[in-house]
């Protein structure tokens, strides 16, 4: 007695012609790409500096925030990563040189 093969419809066969179970979604190759970020949003900037978004906004108003770019239209502010790293390093160096107790100095 010969075994009868069930009829396979196009959606039951993957691209190589192999049958796939009817309930499984079609297989797609995983595309893995790492994209290097050039700028960060204000929320991402605050998180990367370890401060709150409100503190970043306070620094902005005081003119002490990291350098940023405002896109045309004035609604979107972005922080370039390279300038952000340089700003943080400069503040850390200035804090050590001045004996700044607020940033990394001994607590009383």
N, C-alpha and C positions, 0 to 999 in steps of 0.2 A: 504494500500500500504506500503510495507516495504522499508526502506531506504537501498540502496546498499552502502556498505563500499568500498572505493577505495582500490585497492591493494597496499600494502606497501612493498617496497623493503628493503633489509637489511640496506642500508645506510639511510633509512628514519625512522629507529627505534633505540632508544637509548638502552643502555645495560640493562635497566630494562624492556624493551619491550614496552615502551610507544612511541607512534608516535611523531615524531618531524617534524616541518615544513621543507619542502624540501630545502629551501634557507638558513636555519640556519646551522652554523658549528656544528659539534658534541660537546656535552658538556664534558668538562674534569674537574676533580676536581682541584681547585687552590692549588698549592703546595707553601706554605709560609714557608720559612726557613731563619733564620737570621744567617749569617755566620760572626763570629768574625774575623776581619782582624788582622793579626799578623805583617805584614810588609806593607809599603806604597811605591809607586813609587816616583821618584823625583818630579813629577808634583803634586801628592797628598800631599807629604810632604810640598812643598812650600805653597800650598793652606791651609793646616792645620796650618801652622805657620803664615799665613797672609803676606807672602812675595812672590815676583815673582820668577820664575824659574831661571832667570838670577842672582838674589841676592843669591839664594841657591848655584848656581855654583861658584859665587864669593867667598862665604864663604868656599866652598870646596877647591878652589885654595889657599886660605889664611890659610887653616888648622883649621878653626873655625866652620866648619859645624857639624851638629849632627852625631853621629856614624852611619856608614852604612856598609852594606855587599855587596861585589862584587861577583856575582855568577861566577862559573867557565866559562872561556871563556872571561871574562872581559867586556862583553857587557851590563850586567844588574846590576844596583845598586838598592838595596832595603834598606829601613830604618825601623828597628824594632820599633814598636809603643811604647813599654815600655821604650826603650832607648831614643826615641824622647821626650817623656813626661818628663823623668828625665833631659835631656839636657836643655829643655826649662825652667824647674823649677830652675835648677842650674843657668842659665843665668839671670833669673828674680831675684833670691836671690842675686847673685853677683852684679847685677846692682843697687839694693837697698842699699847694704852694702857699695859699693864704691861711692855712689852718682853719678852714671853714668848718665850724662845729655842726652846722646844719646838715652837711652832706658828708657823712663818713667820719666825723670827729667823735671824740669820746663823749658819752652821755653823763650828765651829772646826777 
